[in-house]
Amino acid sequence: MTVGARDGAPRQRRDARRNRELLLEAAHEVFTEQGLDAPLDVIARRAGVGNATLYRHFPTRAALVDAVFRDSLTGTMDAGEQARRAPDAWAGLTAYLEVVFRTLAADRGSNDLMTTHLRGVESLEAVHEHNRRTVDALLSRLRDEGTVRADVTTEDVLFGLAALGRAVPALTAATATPGGRVTLGATAAPGARATLDARATPGATTSPDATASPDARATLATAASPDTTTSPDTTTSPDAAATGTAPPGTTTSPDATATAPDAWRRPLALFLAGLRTAPAAGPLPAPALTAAELGEVLRELGPHRTRAGDREPGA
């Protein structure tokens, strides 16, 4: 074997590793923008490689999806473990859903993964099963305490959460800016992507305490506080308005606005209140949608929605 032949093999391996990294980076960007049904040739072009190279590294779409999202999905499971150990089952459930819905709002790829079923993604199968066991364990405790309705099943809750979660990207996009849409990958709250996506922070894990501030968790758990009071003369502080939450004893001003990634708090609070035997009458988090925002949400939910890469300049 010649010296040139010996030198060529390591270079080919370096090139292969580099191509794989480029493909994973491009796939994460495209899936974030367009969802898991994004054309694979778009990913190959963005990575600067040919389709043959993509399929050599990832023979199926499921293999590519698994490689891109495996670490971030594992973070959701870590959050579930913490929720199960919470002394207060309702607080554990709401903290866990805080993590889940922040993940759903972060990008379309994560949302597709957690609200639909994609065959062949091994890590996804494990996450779905872990999520079911987490919700089931917490509901069992809550039924025993008499906190939630006795006839509420795990499947009831999982179906409701999936249906609501499926609408989160459209809700986020419709409320991100007044009268305009933005790419979902750019709308996550500061630090949310780094926390929820372990690929952004090697070795990072997701936990309810890492992603949900005390005020945010209190907002999701509004139904757990029957003694919540409101004052028409009290308005939300700037920091609270930024997250759509209010400190204890205050109410949200009609002029307050929630940041786009938190727009899901209001419908989630309504859903959770319906599970309880005695829902609280405290204020709902985040402002209600306007008629125009609702129309935009419904348009975004349609099969004709415009992909981020296809929008006209200024749209």
Secondary structure, DSSP 4 states (H G I P E B T S, - for coil): --HHHHHHHHHHHHHHHHHHHHHHHHHHHHHHHH-TTS-HHHHHHHHT--HHHHHHH-SSHHHHHHHHHHHHHHHHHHHHHHHHH-SSHHHHHHHHHHHHHHHHHH-HHHHHHHHS--TT-HHHHHHHHHHHHHHHHHHHHHHHHTSB-TT--HHHHHHHHHHHHHTHHHHHHHHSBTTB---GGG-SPTTHHHHH-TTTSTT----HHHH--HHHHHHHTGGG-TT----TT----HHHHHHT---TT----TT----GGGTTHHHHHHHHHTTBSS---PPPSSPPPPHHHHHHHHHHHSTTPPPGGGPPTT-
